[in-house]
């Protein structure tokens, strides 16, 4: 489900070429997708604290299928962007799952359970990006979206069969009207202001990931490097390291504390991102910083979520709403900034943007850890 937004990464140059748009303009596809996802989460995700998560997920997955079909059939760039934007709006299901799972595990195992979910998402993204590169190179970019639409049609029917209700759908008397539910986000933020800092850290960290991959999709297929889109897809297979690292590092985060673990990962991420410019001349050397980023990024996300998914069950989905809205708003802006930076200054511009974002992640994580230590005496 999450993977649908990432098919564009390896094939971005092919789509831009087909529709005759510039490197900067193609950034509108992932940018509007991410911003629409933020809007969809703001308007739809709070319903997870009121209605059955299982029922909501089924509806949203069906919306993803329709959006992917629209992208596959689009004859103009505007229609393709519209389909991508609708796809983002309906990509809510993966962000209902953490709260769904958090209500079914002990708090002491929250880091491990969240890491397992993150690992599953990573696996889907890995297969999507690698597969999109191969399919895009040998069959064409449209076939990527035809295949994705077929998969989502199957998921629409199969997913409800593996999810139990396990929760009582709340009535209007429980939560008030829909507008009251949305309005409840504001006082919730006042009661839990740390969610804004956590959301900002994730917005920047996710922005690094998206801006770098937007740049890679354009850079590796440029005349300077001369690779096909399949190579971009193969490079995405590096994310397999996440399948091995995220779950044990989630357990480690349970032991040392979310904020200390986040600061540690932010430090390593800053060091890794700093190598993008140094190693940019070589595909093989780029594997080093990309591997570091693939390890650190998901764990930063896990530790971010740990800071609020231990709160009362009835507010977790709404806290997740604030977090994800900030994450994808930042990701959307960074997506377009990544292609614009590449259009302006090539790979150098893209790498400098990533380094700037990474430095901000580190500074905010450091500030958060110190604030928490002063308040509680714990990391």
C-alpha positions as CSV (number, residue, x, y, z in Angstrom):
1,X,0.0,0.0,0.0
2,X,2.7,2.4,1.0
3,X,4.8,1.3,-2.0
4,X,2.5,2.9,-4.5
5,X,4.0,6.3,-3.9
6,X,7.5,5.0,-4.7
7,X,7.1,3.5,-8.2
8,X,8.0,6.9,-9.5
9,X,11.5,6.9,-8.1
10,X,13.3,4.8,-10.7
11,X,11.2,5.7,-13.6
12,X,11.0,9.5,-13.0
13,X,13.2,10.3,-16.0
14,X,11.1,8.1,-18.3
15,X,7.9,9.8,-17.2
16,X,9.4,13.2,-17.6
17,X,10.6,12.3,-21.1
18,X,7.2,10.9,-22.1
19,X,5.3,13.9,-21.1
20,X,7.9,16.4,-22.2
21,X,8.4,18.2,-18.9
22,X,11.6,19.5,-17.2
23,X,13.5,17.9,-14.3
24,X,12.1,20.5,-12.0
25,X,8.5,20.1,-13.2
26,X,8.4,16.3,-12.8
27,X,8.9,17.0,-9.1
28,X,5.2,17.9,-9.0
29,X,4.3,14.2,-9.2
30,X,5.8,13.1,-5.9
31,X,5.2,16.6,-4.3
32,X,1.5,16.7,-4.9
33,X,1.2,13.0,-3.9
34,X,2.8,13.6,-0.5
35,X,1.0,16.8,0.2
36,X,-2.4,15.2,-0.8
37,X,-1.5,12.3,1.6
38,X,-0.9,14.8,4.4
39,X,-4.3,16.4,3.6
40,X,-6.0,12.9,3.4
41,X,-4.5,12.0,6.8
42,X,-5.6,15.2,8.4
43,X,-9.2,14.8,7.2
44,X,-9.6,11.0,7.3
45,X,-7.1,9.4,9.7
46,X,-8.8,10.8,12.9
47,X,-11.8,8.6,11.9
48,X,-9.6,5.7,13.1
49,X,-10.4,6.8,16.7
50,X,-14.1,6.6,16.0
51,X,-14.7,3.8,13.4
52,X,-13.4,0.3,12.8
53,X,-9.9,0.5,11.4
54,X,-10.6,-2.7,9.3
55,X,-13.6,-1.1,7.6
56,X,-11.7,2.2,6.9
57,X,-8.7,0.4,5.5
58,X,-10.9,-1.5,3.0
59,X,-12.4,1.7,1.7
60,X,-9.0,3.5,1.3
61,X,-7.4,0.6,-0.5
62,X,-10.2,0.6,-3.1
63,X,-9.5,4.3,-3.6
64,X,-5.8,3.5,-4.3
65,X,-6.8,1.0,-6.9
66,X,-8.9,3.6,-8.8
67,X,-6.1,6.2,-8.6
68,X,-3.4,3.8,-9.9
69,X,-5.7,2.9,-12.8
70,X,-6.1,6.6,-13.6
71,X,-2.3,7.1,-13.7
72,X,-1.8,4.0,-16.0
73,X,-4.4,5.4,-18.5
74,X,-3.4,9.1,-18.3
75,X,-2.7,10.6,-21.7
76,X,-1.6,14.0,-20.4
77,X,0.8,15.1,-17.7
78,X,-2.0,17.0,-15.8
79,X,-4.1,13.9,-15.6
80,X,-1.1,11.8,-14.5
81,X,-0.4,14.3,-11.7
82,X,-4.1,14.3,-10.7
83,X,-4.1,10.5,-10.4
84,X,-0.9,10.7,-8.3
85,X,-2.5,13.3,-6.1
86,X,-5.6,11.2,-5.6
87,X,-3.4,8.2,-4.8
88,X,-1.8,10.2,-2.1
89,X,-5.1,11.2,-0.6
90,X,-6.2,7.6,-0.3
91,X,-2.9,6.2,1.0
92,X,-4.2,6.2,4.6
93,X,-4.3,2.5,5.3
94,X,-0.6,2.0,6.3
95,X,-0.9,4.8,8.8
96,X,-4.0,3.3,10.5
97,X,-2.0,0.1,11.1
98,X,0.4,1.3,13.8
99,X,-2.4,2.5,16.0
100,X,-4.4,-0.7,15.2
101,X,-1.4,-2.8,16.3
102,X,-0.5,-0.7,19.3
103,X,-3.9,-1.5,20.8
104,X,-3.0,-5.2,20.6
105,X,0.5,-5.3,22.1
106,X,2.0,-4.5,25.5
107,X,3.7,-1.1,25.8
108,X,7.0,-2.9,26.6
109,X,7.0,-4.4,23.2
110,X,5.9,-1.3,21.3
111,X,9.3,-0.6,19.7
112,X,9.6,-4.2,18.5
113,X,6.0,-4.2,17.1
114,X,6.4,-0.9,15.4
115,X,9.7,-2.0,13.9
116,X,8.0,-5.1,12.5
117,X,5.4,-2.9,10.8
118,X,8.2,-0.7,9.5
119,X,10.1,-3.7,8.2
120,X,7.0,-4.8,6.2
121,X,6.6,-1.4,4.7
122,X,10.2,-1.3,3.8
123,X,9.9,-4.7,2.1
124,X,7.0,-3.5,0.0
125,X,8.9,-0.3,-1.0
126,X,12.0,-2.3,-1.8
127,X,10.1,-4.6,-4.2
128,X,8.2,-1.7,-5.7
129,X,11.2,0.4,-6.5
130,X,13.3,-2.5,-7.8
131,X,10.4,-3.9,-9.8
132,X,9.4,-0.6,-11.2
133,X,13.0,0.0,-12.5
134,X,13.1,-3.4,-14.3
135,X,9.5,-3.1,-15.6
136,X,10.0,0.5,-16.7
137,X,13.2,-0.3,-18.5
138,X,12.0,-3.4,-20.4
139,X,8.2,-3.0,-20.7
140,X,7.5,0.7,-20.2
141,X,6.5,3.0,-17.4
142,X,2.7,2.5,-17.9
143,X,3.0,-1.2,-17.2
144,X,4.4,-0.3,-13.8
145,X,1.0,1.2,-12.9
146,X,-1.1,-1.4,-14.6
147,X,0.6,-4.1,-12.5
148,X,0.3,-1.9,-9.3
149,X,-3.4,-1.4,-10.0
150,X,-4.0,-5.2,-10.4
151,X,-2.2,-5.8,-7.1
152,X,-4.3,-3.2,-5.2
153,X,-7.5,-4.8,-6.7
154,X,-6.5,-8.1,-5.1
155,X,-5.5,-6.4,-1.8
156,X,-8.9,-4.7,-1.7
157,X,-10.6,-8.1,-1.4
158,X,-7.9,-10.0,0.6
159,X,-6.9,-7.5,3.4
160,X,-10.2,-7.5,5.3
161,X,-9.9,-11.3,5.5
162,X,-6.7,-11.1,7.6
163,X,-7.7,-8.3,9.9
164,X,-10.0,-8.8,12.9
165,X,-12.4,-6.2,14.1
166,X,-11.0,-6.5,17.6
167,X,-12.4,-3.1,18.6
168,X,-15.7,-1.5,19.1
169,X,-16.6,1.2,16.5
170,X,-17.2,4.3,18.5
171,X,-20.6,6.0,18.2
172,X,-21.1,9.7,17.7
173,X,-22.0,9.9,21.4
174,X,-18.5,8.7,22.2
175,X,-16.5,11.2,20.1
176,X,-18.9,13.9,19.0
177,X,-19.4,15.0,15.4
178,X,-16.8,14.6,12.7
179,X,-15.9,18.3,12.8
180,X,-15.5,18.0,16.6
181,X,-13.2,15.1,16.0
182,X,-11.0,17.1,13.7
183,X,-11.1,20.2,16.0
184,X,-10.0,18.0,18.9
185,X,-6.5,17.9,17.3
186,X,-5.8,21.4,18.4
187,X,-6.2,20.9,22.2
188,X,-4.5,17.5,21.8
189,X,-1.4,19.3,20.5
190,X,-1.5,21.7,23.4
191,X,-1.6,18.8,25.8
192,X,1.2,16.9,24.0
193,X,3.3,19.6,22.4
194,X,6.3,17.2,21.8
195,X,4.3,15.8,18.9
196,X,5.2,18.9,16.9
197,X,9.0,18.5,17.5
198,X,8.7,14.8,16.7
199,X,6.7,15.5,13.5
200,X,9.3,18.1,12.4
201,X,12.2,15.6,12.9
202,X,10.3,13.1,10.7
203,X,9.4,15.7,8.1
204,X,13.1,16.5,7.7
205,X,14.3,12.9,7.8
206,X,11.7,11.7,5.3
207,X,12.5,14.7,3.1
208,X,16.1,13.6,3.0
209,X,15.0,10.2,1.7
210,X,12.7,11.6,-1.0
211,X,14.9,14.4,-2.2
212,X,17.9,12.0,-2.6
213,X,15.9,9.4,-4.5
214,X,14.4,12.1,-6.8
215,X,17.9,13.3,-7.5
216,X,19.2,9.7,-8.1
217,X,16.5,8.9,-10.5
218,X,17.5,11.9,-12.7
219,X,21.3,11.7,-12.1
220,X,21.9,8.1,-12.8
221,X,20.0,8.2,-16.0
222,X,21.6,11.4,-17.2
223,X,24.3,11.5,-19.9
224,X,26.9,12.1,-17.2
225,X,26.3,8.6,-15.7
226,X,24.5,6.9,-18.5
227,X,22.6,4.2,-16.7
228,X,19.1,2.8,-17.4
229,X,16.1,3.1,-15.0
230,X,16.6,-0.6,-14.2
231,X,19.9,0.3,-12.5
232,X,18.1,2.8,-10.3
233,X,15.7,0.0,-9.3
234,X,18.6,-2.3,-8.6
235,X,20.1,0.3,-6.4
236,X,16.9,0.5,-4.4
237,X,17.5,-3.2,-3.4
238,X,20.0,-1.8,-0.9
239,X,16.9,-1.2,1.3
240,X,17.1,-5.0,2.0
241,X,19.5,-4.1,4.8
242,X,16.5,-2.6,6.6
243,X,14.8,-6.0,6.8
244,X,17.8,-7.2,8.8
245,X,18.5,-4.1,10.9
246,X,15.2,-2.3,11.7
247,X,13.6,-5.0,14.0
248,X,16.7,-5.6,16.2
249,X,17.4,-1.8,16.4
250,X,13.7,-1.4,17.4
251,X,14.4,-3.8,20.3
252,X,17.6,-1.8,21.1
253,X,15.5,1.4,21.2
254,X,13.1,-0.3,23.7
255,X,16.2,-0.7,26.0
256,X,18.0,2.6,25.7
257,X,15.0,4.9,25.2
258,X,13.4,6.5,22.1
259,X,15.2,9.8,22.3
260,X,18.7,8.5,22.9
261,X,18.3,6.0,20.1
262,X,16.9,8.7,17.8
263,X,19.9,11.0,18.5
264,X,22.3,8.1,17.8
265,X,20.7,7.3,14.5
266,X,20.5,11.0,13.5
267,X,24.3,11.2,14.1
268,X,25.0,8.3,11.8
269,X,22.6,9.6,9.2
270,X,24.4,13.0,9.1
271,X,27.7,11.2,8.6
272,X,26.2,9.0,5.8
273,X,24.5,11.9,4.0
274,X,27.8,13.9,4.1
275,X,29.3,11.2,1.8
276,X,26.8,11.7,-1.0
277,X,28.7,14.6,-2.5
278,X,32.1,13.0,-2.0
279,X,31.1,9.7,-3.6
280,X,28.7,11.1,-6.2
281,X,31.0,10.3,-9.1
282,X,30.8,6.6,-8.6
283,X,27.7,4.3,-8.6
284,X,29.6,1.8,-6.4
285,X,30.8,4.3,-3.9
286,X,27.3,5.8,-3.6
287,X,26.2,2.4,-2.1
288,X,28.0,3.4,1.1
289,X,26.0,6.5,2.1
290,X,22.8,5.0,0.7
291,X,23.3,1.9,2.9
292,X,23.8,4.1,6.0
293,X,20.7,6.1,5.1
294,X,18.7,2.9,4.6
295,X,19.6,1.8,8.1
296,X,19.1,5.1,10.0
297,X,16.0,6.5,8.4
298,X,13.5,3.8,9.3
299,X,14.9,3.6,12.9
300,X,14.4,7.4,13.3
301,X,10.8,6.8,12.2
302,X,10.4,4.0,14.7
303,X,11.8,6.0,17.6
304,X,9.7,9.0,16.7
305,X,6.6,6.9,16.9
306,X,7.6,5.4,20.2
307,X,7.4,8.8,21.8
308,X,3.7,9.0,21.3
309,X,2.3,5.5,20.7
310,X,2.7,4.8,24.4
311,X,0.0,7.4,25.1
312,X,-3.6,6.6,25.9
313,X,-5.1,4.3,23.3
314,X,-8.0,6.7,22.5
315,X,-5.7,9.5,21.3
316,X,-3.0,7.5,19.4
317,X,-4.6,7.7,16.0
318,X,-5.0,11.5,16.3
319,X,-1.5,11.9,17.5
320,X,-0.4,9.8,14.5
321,X,-2.5,12.1,12.3
322,X,-0.4,15.2,13.4
323,X,2.8,13.2,13.0
324,X,2.0,11.9,9.5
325,X,0.6,15.2,8.3
326,X,3.9,16.9,9.2
327,X,5.9,14.0,7.7
328,X,4.3,14.1,4.3
329,X,4.0,17.8,4.1
330,X,7.8,18.0,4.6
331,X,8.3,15.1,2.2
332,X,6.2,16.7,-0.5
333,X,8.1,20.0,-0.2
334,X,11.5,18.1,-0.2
335,X,10.5,16.0,-3.2
336,X,10.0,19.1,-5.4
337,X,13.0,20.8,-3.8
338,X,15.1,17.7,-4.7
339,X,14.3,17.9,-8.4
340,X,14.5,21.7,-8.4
341,X,18.0,21.5,-6.7
342,X,19.1,18.9,-9.3
343,X,17.7,21.1,-12.2
344,X,19.6,24.1,-10.8
345,X,23.0,22.5,-9.7
346,X,22.9,18.9,-10.7
347,X,23.9,16.2,-8.2
348,X,25.9,18.8,-6.1
349,X,22.7,20.8,-5.5
350,X,20.8,17.7,-4.5
351,X,23.5,16.5,-2.1
352,X,23.9,19.9,-0.4
353,X,20.1,20.0,0.1
354,X,20.2,16.5,1.8
355,X,23.1,17.5,4.0
356,X,21.3,20.7,5.2
357,X,18.2,18.7,6.1
358,X,20.3,16.0,7.9
359,X,22.0,18.7,10.0
360,X,18.6,20.0,11.1
361,X,17.5,16.5,12.0
362,X,20.5,16.0,14.2
363,X,20.1,19.4,15.9
364,X,16.4,18.8,16.7
365,X,17.1,15.3,18.0
366,X,19.9,16.6,20.2
367,X,17.6,19.4,21.6
368,X,14.8,16.9,22.2
369,X,17.1,14.5,24.1
370,X,18.4,17.3,26.3
371,X,14.9,18.6,27.0
372,X,13.7,15.2,27.9
373,X,16.7,14.5,30.1
374,X,16.2,17.8,32.0
375,X,12.5,16.9,32.6
376,X,12.8,13.3,33.6
377,X,16.4,12.5,34.1
378,X,16.1,9.7,31.4
379,X,17.2,9.4,27.8
